Amino acid sequence: MTTLKAKLKEDLTAAIRERDELRSSTLRLTLTAISKEEVSGTTARELSDDEVQKLITREAKKRREAAEAFAQGGRAAQAEREKAEGEVLAEYLPQQLSDDELEQIVAAAVAEAKGAGAEGPRAMGQVMKIVNPKVAGRAEGGRVAATVKKLLAGG
């Protein structure tokens, strides 16, 4: 079984061979981030696939935020580049949940939390505790929190 990191390395080699500049530079930066993370502690270690996935999620989020910032700053070319890099990274992440799927999961969690007697502001934490493991890596925290707030407010 190949690790996610090994897959990234294989795909990097292929991208270099195909002279795919965008893909090879994106994968190279991601592998560098993984290596930095592996030597950042007191002892060097190999990251698990879960940790690599979290790192890719973080990198993809950075690209999205940078793309938005560039777009707002009127720098369309850089925004496009960041967006394209984000799309390369998204291929290594679990399929994101649609808004409908996310709402169904959150609605069930809201019902469960209310059934357990969670009310008001405390319900938010309870619902997040139920939802987070179910959506791990498939929906961004901000999106999840917004959906929880909306449904708790009776939306």
Secondary structure, DSSP 8 states (H G I E B T S, - for coil): ---HHHHHHHHHHHHHHTT-HHHHHHHHHHHHHHHHHHHSSSS-----HHHHHHHHHHHHHHHHHHHHHHHHTT-HHHHHHHHHHHHHHHTTS-----HHHHHHHHHHHHHHHHHTT--HHHHHHHHHHHHHHHHTTTS-HHHHHHHHHHHHTT-
